[in-house]
Amino acid sequence: MKINSYTSNPNLKTIIDSTNWKGNPLDEKGLFMNHEFPFYPKFSEVWKWQRETNSEKEFKKKDTFQLALLQNDTTFLQNKNDVIVWLGHATFFIRINGISLITDPVFGNPSTFLKRKIPMPFNPEIIKGLNYVLLSHDHRDHLDEKSIQIVYKNNPNAPILTGLKMDEWLNKMLNKPQVQTAGWYQQYKTDNSQIKIYFMPARHWSKRGLTDTNKHLWGSFVIEANGKRIFFSGDTGYGSHLKEINEIFGKIDLCIIGIGAFKPEWFMGANHISPLDAVIAVNEMEANTLIPMHFGTFDLSDEPIGLPQQILEAESKNGNLNANLNVLTVGKAFAF
């Protein structure tokens, strides 16, 4: 895969110097690329994964793990405190400096083959008054059509902040939504006195249909407000882009990063960070608190769904994690 050209949103500010970043690289077919680890999924690799024996199969059969859940506690909606509420997988309600956000809203089963292992903690219809919706990429466990329609119906004036060309999907799913599409290292247009939001790199890929692989940009987010910094990883494999967050923004207060869907690592590692690599990344980021996500809600890969949390807790107990570990209870507000 060779770089053929570069692209960005000319209407948004790029926060790093143009001598170091020309824009998101595109290959000869005009498809988006990871700038450090180019990746295009091959059917042969998927087929190899599906055919090989899963060494975790017996453990998965015996696994009774379930995420901690607090149901129907919606008191956080009645105040203005800085809070984060995990709604499962990569979906978080975040309020900071009076600004309310939701990330990658998925409230039900994204497909016939992808069933939630834990219910929503409350009816998502009550989520109103959002200021922004953050969408990291177009995979169905992060962009669910029914869920985004619920969000839009109840928050029609909330701009959707996402990656380049993602408006193609959103314009099909919604009626004239407000969408800002950014390239990596670009800052969205917000009221900077209240909040700043940036679209940052992720090591991943995109696809919803048969012919749209890597046509829509994926990424991560940095949120700055009220003297605090939050990093939301989206889906990502390990790479230097994670350490770079610290180099650009300084210490991160809350690092929300995926730890699940990592086995087999020869296949998943290019797109989903393992718990052990997440520890390395969080330490490099010099984050104060690690909030893990992307595990326990859906069965996406070979490992038992509770294994990522167990590995992470062991790493923390053994002193290998420099940040505070906070595994959120789904539906319980965490004030920060």
C-alpha positions as a Markdown table, in Angstrom:
| # | Residue | x | y | z |
|---|---|---|---|---|
| 1 | Met | 0.0 | 0.0 | 0.0 |
| 2 | Lys | 1.5 | 3.3 | -1.1 |
| 3 | Ile | 0.5 | 6.8 | -0.3 |
| 4 | Asn | -1.0 | 8.6 | -3.3 |
| 5 | Ser | -2.3 | 11.8 | -1.7 |
| 6 | Tyr | -3.4 | 13.5 | 1.5 |
| 7 | Thr | -6.6 | 15.0 | 2.7 |
| 8 | Ser | -8.1 | 16.9 | 5.6 |
| 9 | Asn | -11.1 | 19.2 | 6.3 |
| 10 | Pro | -9.9 | 22.7 | 5.1 |
| 11 | Asn | -12.6 | 24.3 | 7.3 |
| 12 | Leu | -11.1 | 22.9 | 10.5 |
| 13 | Lys | -7.8 | 23.8 | 12.3 |
| 14 | Thr | -4.9 | 21.4 | 12.2 |
| 15 | Ile | -3.1 | 21.4 | 15.5 |
| 16 | Ile | 0.3 | 20.2 | 14.4 |
| 17 | Asp | 2.7 | 21.8 | 11.9 |
| 18 | Ser | 2.2 | 21.0 | 8.2 |
| 19 | Thr | 5.8 | 20.1 | 7.9 |
| 20 | Asn | 5.1 | 17.1 | 10.1 |
| 21 | Trp | 1.6 | 16.3 | 8.9 |
| 22 | Lys | 0.3 | 16.8 | 5.4 |
| 23 | Gly | -3.1 | 15.3 | 6.1 |
| 24 | Asn | -4.6 | 11.8 | 6.2 |
| 25 | Pro | -2.8 | 9.6 | 3.7 |
| 26 | Leu | -4.8 | 8.0 | 0.9 |
| 27 | Asp | -3.7 | 5.0 | -1.1 |
| 28 | Glu | -3.9 | 4.8 | -4.9 |
| 29 | Lys | -7.6 | 3.8 | -4.7 |
| 30 | Gly | -8.4 | 6.9 | -2.6 |
| 31 | Leu | -8.8 | 4.8 | 0.6 |
| 32 | Phe | -7.8 | 5.9 | 4.1 |
| 33 | Met | -4.7 | 4.4 | 5.6 |
| 34 | Asn | -3.0 | 4.1 | 9.0 |
| 35 | His | 0.0 | 6.3 | 8.7 |
| 36 | Glu | 2.2 | 4.0 | 10.8 |
| 37 | Phe | 0.8 | 0.5 | 10.1 |
| 38 | Pro | -1.1 | 0.4 | 6.8 |
| 39 | Phe | -3.9 | -2.3 | 7.0 |
| 40 | Tyr | -6.4 | -3.7 | 4.6 |
| 41 | Pro | -8.3 | -6.7 | 5.8 |
| 42 | Lys | -7.8 | -9.9 | 3.8 |
| 43 | Phe | -10.4 | -12.6 | 3.4 |
| 44 | Ser | -7.6 | -15.2 | 3.7 |
| 45 | Glu | -6.7 | -14.0 | 7.2 |
| 46 | Val | -10.4 | -14.0 | 8.3 |
| 47 | Trp | -10.8 | -17.5 | 6.9 |
| 48 | Lys | -7.6 | -18.6 | 8.7 |
| 49 | Trp | -8.9 | -17.2 | 12.0 |
| 50 | Gln | -12.3 | -18.9 | 11.6 |
| 51 | Arg | -10.7 | -22.3 | 10.8 |
| 52 | Glu | -8.1 | -22.4 | 13.5 |
| 53 | Thr | -8.8 | -24.0 | 16.9 |
| 54 | Asn | -9.6 | -21.5 | 19.6 |
| 55 | Ser | -7.5 | -22.4 | 22.6 |
| 56 | Glu | -9.9 | -20.5 | 24.8 |
| 57 | Lys | -13.0 | -22.4 | 23.8 |
| 58 | Glu | -13.4 | -24.5 | 26.9 |
| 59 | Phe | -12.7 | -21.4 | 29.2 |
| 60 | Lys | -15.4 | -19.5 | 27.3 |
| 61 | Lys | -17.9 | -22.3 | 27.9 |
| 62 | Lys | -17.3 | -22.1 | 31.7 |
| 63 | Asp | -17.0 | -18.3 | 31.8 |
| 64 | Thr | -19.8 | -16.8 | 34.0 |
| 65 | Phe | -18.4 | -13.3 | 34.0 |
| 66 | Gln | -20.8 | -10.4 | 33.8 |
| 67 | Leu | -20.1 | -6.7 | 34.1 |
| 68 | Ala | -21.3 | -5.0 | 37.2 |
| 69 | Leu | -24.6 | -3.2 | 36.6 |
| 70 | Leu | -26.6 | -0.5 | 38.3 |
| 71 | Gln | -30.1 | -0.2 | 36.8 |
| 72 | Asn | -32.4 | 2.8 | 36.5 |
| 73 | Asp | -30.2 | 5.3 | 38.5 |
| 74 | Thr | -30.6 | 8.4 | 36.4 |
| 75 | Thr | -30.0 | 11.0 | 39.1 |
| 76 | Phe | -26.9 | 12.2 | 37.2 |
| 77 | Leu | -29.2 | 13.7 | 34.5 |
| 78 | Gln | -30.7 | 16.1 | 37.1 |
| 79 | Asn | -27.4 | 17.9 | 38.0 |
| 80 | Lys | -24.5 | 19.6 | 36.2 |
| 81 | Asn | -21.6 | 17.8 | 37.9 |
| 82 | Asp | -18.7 | 16.4 | 35.9 |
| 83 | Val | -19.5 | 12.7 | 35.4 |
| 84 | Ile | -18.9 | 9.7 | 33.2 |
| 85 | Val | -21.5 | 7.0 | 32.9 |
| 86 | Trp | -20.6 | 3.7 | 31.1 |
| 87 | Leu | -23.5 | 2.4 | 29.1 |
| 88 | Gly | -21.6 | -0.7 | 27.9 |
| 89 | His | -18.9 | -1.4 | 25.2 |
| 90 | Ala | -17.7 | 2.0 | 23.9 |
| 91 | Thr | -20.8 | 4.0 | 24.8 |
| 92 | Phe | -20.3 | 6.7 | 27.5 |
| 93 | Phe | -22.3 | 9.6 | 28.7 |
| 94 | Ile | -19.9 | 12.3 | 29.6 |
| 95 | Arg | -20.6 | 15.7 | 31.1 |
| 96 | Ile | -17.7 | 18.1 | 31.7 |
| 97 | Asn | -17.9 | 21.8 | 32.4 |
| 98 | Gly | -21.7 | 21.7 | 31.8 |
| 99 | Ile | -21.3 | 20.2 | 28.3 |
| 100 | Ser | -23.0 | 16.8 | 27.7 |
| 101 | Leu | -21.6 | 14.3 | 25.2 |
| 102 | Ile | -22.2 | 10.7 | 24.2 |
| 103 | Thr | -19.7 | 8.4 | 22.5 |
| 104 | Asp | -20.4 | 5.7 | 20.0 |
| 105 | Pro | -24.0 | 5.1 | 21.0 |
| 106 | Val | -25.0 | 1.5 | 20.8 |
| 107 | Phe | -28.1 | 0.7 | 22.9 |
| 108 | Gly | -29.2 | -2.7 | 21.6 |
| 109 | Asn | -28.0 | -5.6 | 19.4 |
| 110 | Pro | -26.2 | -4.1 | 16.3 |
| 111 | Ser | -26.9 | -7.2 | 14.2 |
| 112 | Thr | -28.4 | -10.7 | 14.3 |
| 113 | Phe | -25.1 | -12.1 | 15.2 |
| 114 | Leu | -24.1 | -9.5 | 17.8 |
| 115 | Lys | -26.1 | -9.8 | 21.0 |
| 116 | Arg | -25.6 | -7.7 | 24.2 |
| 117 | Lys | -24.4 | -9.7 | 27.2 |
| 118 | Ile | -25.6 | -7.0 | 29.6 |
| 119 | Pro | -28.7 | -4.8 | 29.2 |
| 120 | Met | -28.8 | -1.1 | 28.9 |
| 121 | Pro | -28.9 | 0.4 | 32.5 |
| 122 | Phe | -31.9 | 2.6 | 31.6 |
| 123 | Asn | -34.1 | 3.6 | 28.7 |
| 124 | Pro | -31.9 | 5.6 | 26.2 |
| 125 | Glu | -34.9 | 7.7 | 25.2 |
| 126 | Ile | -34.3 | 9.8 | 28.3 |
| 127 | Ile | -30.9 | 11.0 | 27.2 |
| 128 | Lys | -31.7 | 14.6 | 26.2 |
| 129 | Gly | -29.9 | 17.9 | 26.2 |
| 130 | Leu | -26.8 | 16.6 | 24.6 |
| 131 | Asn | -24.4 | 19.1 | 23.2 |
| 132 | Tyr | -22.3 | 16.8 | 21.0 |
| 133 | Val | -22.3 | 13.2 | 19.7 |
| 134 | Leu | -18.8 | 11.6 | 19.2 |
| 135 | Leu | -18.5 | 8.8 | 16.6 |
| 136 | Ser | -15.1 | 7.1 | 16.3 |
| 137 | His | -15.8 | 5.0 | 13.2 |
| 138 | Asp | -18.4 | 3.1 | 11.2 |
| 139 | His | -18.2 | -0.5 | 12.6 |
| 140 | Arg | -21.6 | -1.7 | 13.7 |
| 141 | Asp | -20.6 | -2.1 | 17.4 |
| 142 | His | -19.8 | 1.6 | 17.4 |
| 143 | Leu | -22.3 | 3.1 | 14.8 |
| 144 | Asp | -25.7 | 1.5 | 15.2 |
| 145 | Glu | -28.4 | 2.9 | 13.0 |
| 146 | Lys | -31.3 | 2.5 | 15.4 |
| 147 | Ser | -29.3 | 3.9 | 18.3 |
| 148 | Ile | -28.1 | 7.0 | 16.4 |
| 149 | Gln | -31.7 | 7.6 | 15.3 |
| 150 | Ile | -32.8 | 7.5 | 19.0 |
| 151 | Val | -30.1 | 10.0 | 19.9 |
| 152 | Tyr | -30.9 | 12.3 | 17.0 |
| 153 | Lys | -34.7 | 12.2 | 17.6 |
| 154 | Asn | -34.1 | 13.4 | 21.2 |
| 155 | Asn | -31.2 | 15.7 | 20.5 |
| 156 | Pro | -31.7 | 17.1 | 17.0 |
| 157 | Asn | -29.5 | 20.1 | 17.6 |
| 158 | Ala | -26.5 | 18.2 | 18.8 |
| 159 | Pro | -23.7 | 18.2 | 16.2 |
| 160 | Ile | -22.1 | 14.9 | 15.4 |
| 161 | Leu | -18.3 | 15.0 | 15.5 |
| 162 | Thr | -16.6 | 12.3 | 13.5 |
| 163 | Gly | -14.1 | 11.4 | 10.9 |
| 164 | Leu | -13.8 | 12.4 | 7.2 |
| 165 | Lys | -16.6 | 11.1 | 4.9 |
| 166 | Met | -18.6 | 9.7 | 7.8 |
| 167 | Asp | -21.3 | 12.1 | 6.9 |
| 168 | Glu | -22.1 | 9.8 | 3.9 |
| 169 | Trp | -23.5 | 7.2 | 6.4 |
| 170 | Leu | -25.1 | 9.7 | 8.7 |
| 171 | Asn | -27.0 | 11.5 | 5.8 |
| 172 | Lys | -28.4 | 8.1 | 4.9 |
| 173 | Met | -29.5 | 7.3 | 8.5 |
| 174 | Leu | -30.7 | 10.7 | 9.6 |
| 175 | Asn | -32.7 | 13.7 | 8.2 |
| 176 | Lys | -30.3 | 16.5 | 7.7 |
| 177 | Pro | -28.0 | 16.0 | 10.7 |
| 178 | Gln | -25.4 | 18.6 | 11.8 |
| 179 | Val | -22.1 | 16.8 | 11.1 |
| 180 | Gln | -18.5 | 18.0 | 11.5 |
| 181 | Thr | -16.0 | 15.6 | 9.8 |
| 182 | Ala | -12.4 | 15.9 | 10.7 |
| 183 | Gly | -9.1 | 14.5 | 9.7 |
| 184 | Trp | -6.5 | 13.4 | 12.3 |
| 185 | Tyr | -5.0 | 16.2 | 14.4 |
| 186 | Gln | -7.9 | 18.5 | 13.6 |
| 187 | Gln | -9.9 | 20.6 | 16.1 |
| 188 | Tyr | -13.7 | 20.7 | 15.8 |
| 189 | Lys | -15.6 | 24.0 | 15.9 |
| 190 | Thr | -16.9 | 24.3 | 19.5 |
| 191 | Asp | -17.3 | 27.1 | 22.0 |
| 192 | Asn | -13.6 | 27.1 | 23.1 |
| 193 | Ser | -14.4 | 28.8 | 26.3 |
| 194 | Gln | -16.4 | 25.8 | 27.4 |
| 195 | Ile | -14.8 | 22.8 | 25.6 |
| 196 | Lys | -12.2 | 21.8 | 23.0 |
| 197 | Ile | -12.5 | 18.5 | 21.1 |
| 198 | Tyr | -9.9 | 17.1 | 18.8 |
| 199 | Phe | -9.9 | 14.1 | 16.4 |
| 200 | Met | -6.8 | 12.1 | 16.8 |
| 201 | Pro | -5.2 | 9.0 | 15.1 |
| 202 | Ala | -6.2 | 5.4 | 15.8 |
| 203 | Arg | -4.7 | 2.2 | 14.4 |
| 204 | His | -7.8 | 0.6 | 12.8 |
| 205 | Trp | -9.9 | 0.4 | 9.7 |
| 206 | Ser | -13.5 | 0.9 | 8.5 |
| 207 | Lys | -16.3 | -1.1 | 6.8 |
| 208 | Arg | -20.1 | -1.6 | 7.0 |
| 209 | Gly | -20.9 | -3.1 | 3.6 |
| 210 | Leu | -19.3 | -5.2 | 0.9 |
| 211 | Thr | -17.5 | -2.5 | -1.0 |
| 212 | Asp | -16.7 | 0.3 | 1.4 |
| 213 | Thr | -13.6 | -0.9 | 3.2 |
| 214 | Asn | -11.5 | 2.1 | 4.4 |
| 215 | Lys | -13.7 | 4.7 | 2.7 |
| 216 | His | -14.6 | 6.4 | 5.9 |
| 217 | Leu | -12.1 | 7.6 | 8.5 |
| 218 | Trp | -11.7 | 6.2 | 11.9 |
| 219 | Gly | -10.0 | 7.8 | 14.9 |
| 220 | Ser | -9.9 | 8.8 | 18.6 |
| 221 | Phe | -10.8 | 11.9 | 20.6 |
| 222 | Val | -9.2 | 14.3 | 23.1 |
| 223 | Ile | -11.6 | 16.4 | 25.1 |
| 224 | Glu | -10.4 | 19.4 | 27.0 |
| 225 | Ala | -12.6 | 21.4 | 29.4 |
| 226 | Asn | -12.6 | 22.7 | 33.0 |
| 227 | Gly | -8.9 | 22.2 | 33.3 |
| 228 | Lys | -9.2 | 18.5 | 32.5 |
| 229 | Arg | -8.3 | 16.2 | 29.6 |
| 230 | Ile | -10.0 | 13.1 | 28.5 |
| 231 | Phe | -8.8 | 10.6 | 25.9 |
| 232 | Phe | -11.3 | 8.3 | 24.2 |
| 233 | Ser | -9.4 | 5.7 | 22.1 |
| 234 | Gly | -12.2 | 4.4 | 19.9 |
| 235 | Asp | -10.9 | 1.1 | 18.4 |
| 236 | Thr | -7.1 | 1.0 | 18.1 |
| 237 | Gly | -4.2 | -1.3 | 18.0 |
| 238 | Tyr | -1.0 | -0.2 | 19.8 |
| 239 | Gly | 1.2 | 2.4 | 18.1 |
| 240 | Ser | 3.3 | 5.5 | 18.7 |
| 241 | His | 0.1 | 7.6 | 18.2 |
| 242 | Leu | -0.9 | 6.8 | 21.8 |
| 243 | Lys | 2.4 | 8.1 | 23.3 |
| 244 | Glu | 2.0 | 11.1 | 21.1 |
| 245 | Ile | -1.1 | 12.1 | 22.9 |
| 246 | Asn | 1.0 | 13.0 | 25.9 |
| 247 | Glu | 3.6 | 14.8 | 23.7 |
| 248 | Ile | 0.9 | 17.0 | 22.2 |
| 249 | Phe | -1.5 | 17.6 | 25.1 |
| 250 | Gly | 0.5 | 16.8 | 28.2 |
| 251 | Lys | -0.8 | 14.5 | 31.0 |
| 252 | Ile | -4.2 | 12.9 | 30.4 |
| 253 | Asp | -6.6 | 12.9 | 33.4 |
| 254 | Leu | -8.9 | 10.2 | 32.2 |
| 255 | Cys | -7.8 | 7.6 | 29.6 |
| 256 | Ile | -10.8 | 5.6 | 28.2 |
| 257 | Ile | -9.3 | 2.8 | 26.2 |
| 258 | Gly | -10.3 | -0.5 | 24.8 |
| 259 | Ile | -8.9 | -3.7 | 26.2 |
| 260 | Gly | -11.1 | -6.4 | 24.7 |
| 261 | Ala | -11.5 | -8.4 | 21.4 |
| 262 | Phe | -7.7 | -9.0 | 21.3 |
| 263 | Lys | -7.4 | -12.7 | 20.7 |
| 264 | Pro | -5.9 | -14.2 | 18.6 |
| 265 | Glu | -3.4 | -11.4 | 18.8 |
| 266 | Trp | -1.8 | -12.3 | 15.4 |
| 267 | Phe | -5.1 | -11.3 | 13.8 |
| 268 | Met | -6.7 | -8.8 | 16.3 |
| 269 | Gly | -3.6 | -6.9 | 17.3 |
| 270 | Ala | -3.6 | -4.7 | 14.3 |
| 271 | Asn | -6.9 | -3.2 | 15.3 |
| 272 | His | -7.6 | -3.9 | 19.0 |
| 273 | Ile | -5.1 | -3.2 | 21.7 |
| 274 | Ser | -4.6 | -6.0 | 24.3 |
| 275 | Pro | -4.8 | -5.4 | 28.0 |
| 276 | Leu | -1.0 | -5.6 | 28.4 |
| 277 | Asp | -0.4 | -3.1 | 25.5 |
| 278 | Ala | -3.1 | -0.9 | 27.0 |
| 279 | Val | -1.0 | -0.7 | 30.2 |
| 280 | Ile | 2.1 | 0.3 | 28.2 |
| 281 | Ala | 0.1 | 3.0 | 26.3 |
| 282 | Val | -1.5 | 4.4 | 29.5 |
| 283 | Asn | 1.9 | 4.6 | 31.2 |
| 284 | Glu | 3.4 | 6.3 | 28.1 |
| 285 | Met | 0.5 | 8.7 | 28.1 |
| 286 | Glu | 1.1 | 9.4 | 31.8 |
| 287 | Ala | -2.6 | 9.2 | 32.5 |
| 288 | Asn | -3.9 | 9.7 | 36.0 |
| 289 | Thr | -6.9 | 7.2 | 35.6 |
| 290 | Leu | -7.5 | 4.3 | 33.3 |
| 291 | Ile | -11.1 | 3.5 | 32.5 |
| 292 | Pro | -11.3 | 0.4 | 30.4 |
| 293 | Met | -13.9 | -0.3 | 27.7 |
| 294 | His | -14.7 | -2.5 | 24.8 |
| 295 | Phe | -15.1 | -5.7 | 26.8 |
| 296 | Gly | -17.9 | -7.6 | 28.5 |
| 297 | Thr | -20.7 | -6.3 | 26.4 |
| 298 | Phe | -20.3 | -8.2 | 23.2 |
| 299 | Asp | -18.5 | -11.4 | 22.3 |
| 300 | Leu | -16.3 | -10.3 | 19.5 |
| 301 | Ser | -13.2 | -12.6 | 19.6 |
| 302 | Asp | -11.6 | -15.7 | 21.0 |
| 303 | Glu | -11.0 | -14.7 | 24.6 |
| 304 | Pro | -13.6 | -15.1 | 27.4 |
| 305 | Ile | -15.3 | -11.7 | 27.8 |
| 306 | Gly | -14.1 | -11.3 | 31.4 |
| 307 | Leu | -10.4 | -12.1 | 30.7 |
| 308 | Pro | -9.4 | -8.5 | 29.7 |
| 309 | Gln | -10.5 | -7.2 | 33.0 |
| 310 | Gln | -8.8 | -10.0 | 34.9 |
| 311 | Ile | -5.5 | -9.3 | 33.1 |
| 312 | Leu | -5.8 | -5.6 | 33.7 |
| 313 | Glu | -6.5 | -6.0 | 37.4 |
| 314 | Ala | -3.6 | -8.3 | 37.8 |
| 315 | Glu | -1.3 | -5.8 | 36.1 |
| 316 | Ser | -2.5 | -3.1 | 38.4 |
| 317 | Lys | -2.1 | -5.3 | 41.5 |
| 318 | Asn | 1.5 | -6.2 | 40.5 |
| 319 | Gly | 2.4 | -2.5 | 40.2 |
| 320 | Asn | 2.8 | -2.5 | 36.4 |
| 321 | Leu | 0.2 | 0.1 | 35.8 |
| 322 | Asn | 1.1 | 3.7 | 36.8 |
| 323 | Ala | -2.4 | 5.0 | 36.6 |
| 324 | Asn | -5.3 | 4.5 | 38.9 |
| 325 | Leu | -7.6 | 1.7 | 37.5 |
| 326 | Asn | -11.3 | 2.4 | 37.6 |
| 327 | Val | -13.5 | -0.3 | 36.1 |
| 328 | Leu | -16.8 | 1.4 | 35.9 |
| 329 | Thr | -20.1 | -0.2 | 36.9 |
| 330 | Val | -22.4 | 0.0 | 33.9 |
| 331 | Gly | -25.0 | 2.7 | 34.7 |
| 332 | Lys | -23.3 | 4.1 | 37.7 |
| 333 | Ala | -22.1 | 7.8 | 37.5 |
| 334 | Phe | -18.4 | 8.4 | 38.2 |
| 335 | Ala | -17.8 | 11.9 | 39.4 |
| 336 | Phe | -14.4 | 13.3 | 38.4 |
